[in-house]
Amino acid sequence: MEVRTMAKDDMFKIIYCILKELYECMKQGVNVNKEDISYERFGIPYSYWLDIIIQMQEKGFINGVRCRMTKGTGRIVNYDEIGITFDGVEYLEENSVMKKVRETLKDIKDIVPRL
């Protein structure tokens, strides 16, 4: 498990990392190691991570997440059966393409003056 410290406002990077890990696991036919997508890995508070996971499921990027409210402890999540959906794969692909376009434009701008 690689531990990273991310700024709390890097929601899109966290979403991308989680989806990428889930997609790799799906392609290999293995269950995701929960540590690889945990809040500790990203160096963010549990509540923020949980908000992201819930929103990812609501957007249709992932499935298999069950969250319930409790009286004393707040929200409890079970994500033993978490998986990526077709929409999640599509999100990954779109962001990969956009990243390549940005990198290409940056390279062109570095080469061509006054662009």
C-alpha positions as CSV (number, residue, x, y, z in Angstrom):
1,M,0.0,0.0,0.0
2,E,1.4,3.3,-1.0
3,V,0.5,6.1,1.4
4,R,0.0,9.5,-0.1
5,T,-0.9,12.8,1.3
6,M,-3.3,14.8,-0.8
7,A,-4.8,18.1,-0.4
8,K,-8.4,17.9,0.9
9,D,-9.6,19.5,-2.3
10,D,-8.2,16.9,-4.7
11,M,-11.6,15.1,-5.0
12,F,-11.2,14.4,-8.7
13,K,-7.7,12.9,-8.2
14,I,-9.1,10.6,-5.4
15,I,-12.0,9.5,-7.6
16,Y,-9.6,8.8,-10.4
17,C,-7.3,6.7,-8.2
18,I,-10.1,4.7,-6.7
19,L,-11.7,4.0,-10.1
20,K,-8.4,3.1,-11.6
21,E,-7.7,0.6,-8.8
22,L,-11.2,-0.9,-9.1
23,Y,-10.8,-1.2,-12.8
24,E,-7.4,-3.0,-12.6
25,C,-8.8,-5.4,-10.0
26,M,-11.8,-6.1,-12.3
27,K,-9.6,-6.8,-15.2
28,Q,-7.5,-9.2,-13.1
29,G,-10.6,-10.9,-11.7
30,V,-9.6,-10.1,-8.1
31,N,-11.2,-8.3,-5.2
32,V,-9.8,-4.9,-4.4
33,N,-7.5,-4.6,-1.4
34,K,-9.5,-2.2,0.8
35,E,-6.3,-0.5,2.0
36,D,-5.6,0.5,-1.6
37,I,-8.7,2.7,-1.7
38,S,-8.9,3.7,2.0
39,Y,-9.0,7.2,3.4
40,E,-5.6,6.5,5.1
41,R,-4.0,5.9,1.7
42,F,-5.1,9.4,0.6
43,G,-4.3,11.1,3.9
44,I,-7.9,12.5,4.2
45,P,-10.5,12.3,7.0
46,Y,-12.8,9.3,7.0
47,S,-15.9,11.6,6.6
48,Y,-14.5,13.2,3.5
49,W,-13.6,9.8,2.0
50,L,-17.1,8.5,2.8
51,D,-18.7,11.5,1.1
52,I,-16.6,10.8,-2.0
53,I,-17.5,7.1,-2.0
54,I,-21.2,7.8,-1.6
55,Q,-21.2,10.4,-4.4
56,M,-19.3,8.0,-6.7
57,Q,-22.1,5.5,-6.1
58,E,-24.8,8.1,-6.6
59,K,-23.1,9.1,-9.9
60,G,-23.1,5.5,-11.0
61,F,-19.3,5.1,-11.1
62,I,-19.2,2.3,-8.5
63,N,-21.6,-0.2,-7.0
64,G,-21.6,-2.5,-4.0
65,V,-21.4,0.2,-1.3
66,R,-23.9,0.1,1.5
67,C,-24.1,3.0,3.9
68,R,-26.4,3.3,6.9
69,M,-26.9,5.8,9.7
70,T,-26.5,5.0,13.3
71,K,-27.6,6.9,16.4
72,G,-24.3,7.0,18.1
73,T,-21.5,6.8,15.6
74,G,-23.0,8.5,12.5
75,R,-22.5,6.7,9.2
76,I,-21.2,3.2,8.7
77,V,-20.2,1.9,5.3
78,N,-19.8,-1.6,4.0
79,Y,-17.8,-1.8,0.8
80,D,-16.8,-5.5,0.8
81,E,-18.4,-5.9,-2.7
82,I,-17.4,-2.6,-4.2
83,G,-16.9,-2.6,-7.9
84,I,-16.6,-0.3,-10.9
85,T,-19.5,0.2,-13.3
86,F,-19.4,0.9,-17.0
87,D,-20.0,4.6,-16.2
88,G,-16.9,4.4,-14.0
89,V,-14.8,2.9,-16.7
90,E,-16.1,5.6,-19.1
91,Y,-15.1,8.3,-16.6
92,L,-11.6,6.9,-16.4
93,E,-11.3,6.8,-20.2
94,E,-12.5,10.3,-20.7
95,N,-10.1,11.6,-18.1
96,S,-7.2,9.7,-19.6
97,V,-7.9,11.2,-23.0
98,M,-8.2,14.7,-21.5
99,K,-4.9,14.3,-19.7
100,K,-3.2,13.3,-22.9
101,V,-4.7,16.3,-24.8
102,R,-3.6,18.7,-22.0
103,E,0.0,17.2,-22.1
104,T,0.1,17.5,-25.9
105,L,-1.1,21.1,-25.8
106,K,1.5,21.9,-23.1
107,D,4.2,20.4,-25.2
108,I,3.2,22.3,-28.3
109,K,3.0,25.5,-26.3
110,D,6.5,24.9,-25.0
111,I,7.8,24.4,-28.6
112,V,5.9,27.1,-30.5
113,P,6.5,30.6,-29.2
114,R,3.6,33.0,-28.6
115,L,1.0,30.2,-28.5
